[in-house]
Amino acid sequence: MLNFNFVLLHVADPVASAAFYSDLLGKPVIDSRPGFAMLPLSEAVTLGLWLASDADPSGKGRPGASEISFDVADVPTLTKLHADWAAKGLVILVEPVEKPFGTTFVAADPDGHRVRVVAGARS
């Protein structure tokens, strides 16, 4: 049986991306070295940030091709988080909107990866 415990994003600067996510999520960076960094997303899942050119030595790897998603308790929490992230200068790709799976918004990290926040039950 497989156990999901790691998300890996290909990025332009792992150390800068780790600082971005650490500040955004309030989580400590647990490993940081040239070409790679990581931090916990939860007790069970870790976010890895790998230098795109090292992850795909063919040179075809590009930063910004993924989306990660986080759930929040309710719409007021989502609304506050949206305002906080916008005030920090994050690029908001999708303003808060109702979708079949709940209320959501999407921001971009420095590499263009989509960071989605959802309030409400998912089907």
C-alpha positions, -999 to +999 in steps of 0.1 A: +000+000+000+013+034-009+014+062+017+011+098+004+035+120+024+054+143+000+046+171-025+075+182-048+075+214-067+101+223-093+112+259-086+138+285-098+152+291-063+145+265-036+158+287-007+137+317-018+106+294-023+111+279+011+112+313+027+080+323+008+061+292+019+075+294+055+062+329+058+029+322+040+021+290+060+038+298+093+058+265+090+095+262+097+120+252+069+134+218+080+160+214+052+176+241+031+207+236+008+216+247-026+192+231-050+167+218-025+146+228+005+116+214+024+091+222+051+061+204+066+026+210+052+010+189+080+021+162+104+020+137+076+029+156+044+061+175+035+066+201+008+098+197-012+112+225-034+137+212-060+157+233-084+140+228-117+172+223-137+184+196-113+150+179-112+150+176-150+186+177-163+173+176-199+165+213-194+128+207-201+117+211-165+100+245-158+090+261-126+053+269-121+035+239-135+016+227-104-011+235-079-014+228-042-045+232-022-053+239+015-086+237+033-098+262+058-127+259+083-152+284+068-158+312+044-149+340+069-115+324+074-110+321+037-120+358+033-095+369+059-067+348+044-074+362+010-071+397+023-039+389+043-023+373+012-033+402-011-019+427+015+014+407+015+015+413-023+007+378-035-006+377-070-043+366-068-051+346-099-087+338-089-107+360-066-130+342-040-157+324-059-183+297-053-176+264-069-193+230-066-167+219-041-169+251-019-157+287-019-122+291-032-095+315-043-061+310-060-028+328-055+005+324-072+038+316-056+070+332-069+074+305-096+038+307-107+026+276-090-011+279-080-019+279-043-056+272-038-076+278-006-110+261-002-137+265+024-165+240+023-170+203+018-154+187-013-173+161-032 
